[in-house]
Amino acid sequence: MAGLMIKDLTVLPVKEKSKPYNKLSMIYIKDRLNKIFTREINSPTSIFRKVNGNVINKLALFISGNLDRSCSVGIAGETASGKSTIAFDIIDKIQEFADNKNLSDVITRINIDDYYYDRSDMVKKAGSFAEFAKHYDLDVPEALELELMKEHVSKLLAGETVYLPKYDMSGTAKRYDNFNRVKPSKIIISEGLFALTDKIIDAFDFKIYVDVSASVQKERFYIRAAERDLGDSTDEVYMNASDKARIYVHPTAMKADIILSGEADREDYKRFISEIIELICDVHNI
């Protein structure tokens, strides 16, 4: 949430190895993860604002294969917090690894914004998206069909192929249903304002919130508003987004396993993901 500055970073204990470990053992993997996370947490430019202690154990279960299924990641945060950028950087890094190793079906992105209800008739009636946005609230969970998204995530985790919708962000408010055919993958990642709200949060194994200062968030918002041609409605849209974020988005930070800095250097995120990938390659001799 804008202005949230959590300083109580969890420092995870690092165990000393007394003897060689089986690389697939939980002890070995958790020790390696502890070192990776602790080093990042203690960095002066850490990507983390907060990490819950259960993250290490849960991640180790997936890496070791003790949890033998796909894992799902939900990333929330208010508008212009950096959640989409972070999600894309994670996806790009993992996909780059998959391409280099000729691995298929490694990661799938589900965009929560694609689940906005079709309101194209209302835009046409209003005459423009700017006029439509003055009278229709896009910044509440009820503006999206989150139940359908949870169903799609659950089916992918169960190994089923699904057809995802596609929402036109150019200003038509048109949603095309059954638009993208998506096969199950090892990792399913979703990001959006309401990723950690009650209707959808249970779909995710790892719950992430992206925090950003109020000044940075506002600057990013106005740049995006200009790109979307919101015109003289920009101030009103911003105030509504901020007000609704305080009600619906900010409280979800308390449900997050991890709170990330939306202002951290993008290269730091990529480096951290690379370290996790390196551990996976070591454990599974990839």
Buried (B, 14 or more C-beta within 10 A) or exposed (E): BBEBEEEEBBEBEBEEEEEEBEBEEBEBBBBBBBBBBBEBBEEEEBBBBBBEEEBBEBBBBBBBEEBEEBBBBBBBBBBBBBBBBBBBBBBEBBBBBBEEEEBEEBBBBBBBBBBBBBBBEBBEEBEBBBBBBBEBEBBEBEBBBBEBBBEBBBBBBEEEEBEBBBBBBEBBBBBEEEEBEBEBBBBBBBBBBBBBBEBBBEBBBBBBBBBBBEEBBBEBBBEEBEEBEBBEBBEEBBEBBBEBBEEBBBEBBEBBBBBBBBBBEEEBBBEBBBBBBBBBEEBEEE
